[in-house]
């Protein structure tokens, strides 16, 4: 008989089943304990804790980054602190939500928003969804969590910039752009060629369009540019004729020229030649502009691989130099190389073979070798190695005698081409220079570092150790090299958000912890690293007043002003995207002063005395 006050049989089982357990623990509990009628929650949890090998310092977002597992997040959430300071929970939630969206893990996104952090803003998720064209996520956010998204800003800009017409149309029906986001949105619309949105925003907020004309040209949106010139007042109505020529937009080129919006120069000839627009070249030379051909035009046609244009230029007696054949060889256009050798007298320089080798154009290398015996190429193998073209390296090794030095193996290590490095070591005698290990470590090529240490017995310097910390790994070098590291290791790891390296350095090289590390973490927007260094290491922020903090998220600025206010005695400047109207309103509420602004960004000054 059950004693008075005892929980009914099965209650404890339901309680334990609500707590995520390792699969092996759940199996053991179900088969060996519950099967015998034993209900002991504390035993299940003790077994789970004993077998759990997940690093205890992992945050929820770090766990999801490394495992991609919703269950892993749920497991950690059940064992983590029940209450987190608001800005840190927002940081974790938005990091994980962004990763979930990128992976298409909508189940994880919904768990984060609805169970883990049901009161945290999910504006960042809406922004990412709009940029990725995930209309289903936007509709879910709007339908179920409308008040948790600061609509009308970044999601509009992302959708327009990415050209997601269905998302833009949905936003037009449901979300009015915020006035503060209008200038940036108009620029994005101009660059993306969305004339409808541009016209709407211009009329809605009576905005000037001079900068929109510039953005339209950057995006080669000549229809938008023409509409602006015909319908709006702009400070500078000039058109970049070289960009128009590069795009082959003959109709707009002629219209802009005839209406006095630009006069083409030799640069327009070069861009047209490089892109193979013969009809543009003919108009620029024979039409009203009457431009003269030059050797640079010939070189650009060869560089772009346009034999028809090359032949036309030759027929027009366009001057040329060896740079034309060099350019064709560099880009692998063997037919043009052969034609130029047969029909022009300029020939080529040693750069032709060197650059063909660098870019992996083996057939061009072979043809130049067979055709021009006078070519001397002192760096051909070095250049081929730099870009990992092993087949070119092997051929040059067999058929030519020059072109290799210790730089070759150094380059292979620097660029992470381990297969090339091994081949050079086995087949060449030059060896490597003293910087090979440092270069490999600085570039984050751990497998190359291991090979250099274990096979070639190379050592490294403190610079390599510091650089390895920047790349996010350090333990191997620490265990196998005696060089040690400097405070730059901690600063570099902090700046790049490698919290695991920062923790490890704190335990193994505490002397590397300096205020510079905290400053770098803050400037890099690494909230988790900054919190660790400030809270657990006791470091103080010492940012200079002339430093402009760019691209920080709201959570970082919230933490900075809540935690380091007294340390920012000289004030601090922050740059915020204009389209993030909620962030800018928050900055205004902190009594910050606008010291600079344009259509894309606002610079705020925080003064501790206000």
Helices and strands as residue ranges (DSSP letters): H 11-17, H 23-28, I 29-33, G 34-36, H 41-51, H 60-67, H 70-79, H 86-103, H 106-111, I 112-116, H 123-131, H 135-144, G 146-148, H 154-162, H 165-174, G 179-181, H 182-192, H 195-205, H 210-218, H 222-231, H 241-247, H 250-258, H 266-274, H 278-286, H 295-304, H 307-315, H 322-330, H 334-343, H 350-358, H 362-371, H 380-386, H 390-399, H 406-415, H 418-427, H 436-442, H 446-455, H 462-471, H 475-480, H 487-495, H 499-508, G 510-512, H 515-523, H 527-531, I 532-536, E 548-550, H 554-563, G 565-567, E 572-577, H 581-589, E 593-597, E 601-606
